[in-house]
Amino acid sequence: MDERTRRVGNNEALFRQVNEEVEGLNRGLAEMTDETFHIVCECGDLTCQERLVVPIAEYESIRKDPALFLILPGHEKPFAEYVVRETGAYTVVRKHEGDPERLARATDPRG
């Protein structure tokens, strides 16, 4: 795996970990309000601090597959991932098979 792909994968894993750590706090608030999570973009840009709003059910569905990440539209990195679904508010990307997917699975906080 080249260094750029590894760096992007590690950055995405870091943001996914942050979202998982605040999930408990988010879940309690979301269940009392609008059934959505406010999470950080899980793109590979370490300087990105953008937020997105995702329904709880969608978040949980995506977390079942460690190769999937939630990002803002336009934040995808085609050399390491491809778009699976776009909503207007967020995009779901899947890591390419091989090293990018293996890194995503190895860094899965639920794994």
N, C-alpha and C positions, 0 to 999 in steps of 0.2 A: 504494500500500500504506500502511495506517495505521501510526503509530509503534509501537503495541503489537505488531502482527504482525511488523514489521521487527525489533524488539528480541528477540522470542521466537525468530525465525529465526536471528538472529546468535548468540544464546546457544546454541541447539542446534548450530549449526555449530562453535562453540568447543568444546563437549564432544565432538563427533564427531572434531575434530582431535586433542584430547587422547588419545582412544582409539586413533586411528591411530598417533600417535607412540609409544605404549607397546606397540603390537601386537607388534613384534619381540621384546621382552622377554617379553610374555605368551605368545607362540606357543611359544617354547622351553620354558618352564615347563609350559604346558598339554600339550604333546606328551609330556612325561615323566610327567605325572600323570593327570588325568581328562578331557583333551580339551575343556576349557572355558576361556573367557576371563572374567576378572573385570574389568568395565568400569564407568565412571561412567555414571550415568543421563544420557541425551542430551535430557532435557526442556528446556523453555524457561525454567526458573527458575534464574537464575544462582546462587542461594544453595543449591540442591540439591547435596548431596554424597553422595547415596545410591549404592550399588553394586549391580550385578546380575551374575548368572552366566549366560553364554550359550555354548552349544556352538560350537566353532570353525566347523563347517560352516554353522551358521545365521548366524553373524556374517559370514562371507564371502558368503553368499547375499544378505544384506541390503545389504552394502556395494556390491554390483553396481548398485544403483539409488540414486542420490543423493537421491531424494525420500523415502527411508525412514530412520527413526530408531528406536533402541531405548530404551525408557523403562520405568520402573516402572509397574505398574497404577495408574490414577488420576491420573497425571501428564500426561495428554493435554490439549491446548489446542484445544477444538473450533472456535474461530474461525480457526485456522490449519492444522489437520490433522484426520485422521480415523483411527480404529482399523482396522487391516488384519487383525491377528491378536493374540489374547491367549493366553498360556500359563499361568499362575499365577505364574511367576517374573518375567516381563517382558511388555511389550506392544510391538508393532510399529505405528508410525504412519506415514502418508503425508501429505506436505504437500499442501494444496489446490492445484488448478491455478491458474495465473496467477502473481502476484508471489511467493507463498510458495514455490511449486515452483521458480521461476526463481532465487530467492535460494539455495535448497538446492543447486541444480545449480552455481551460480556459486561456491559456497564448498566444493565437494566436493574433499577433499584428494587423491582418486584421479583427479580429472578433469583 
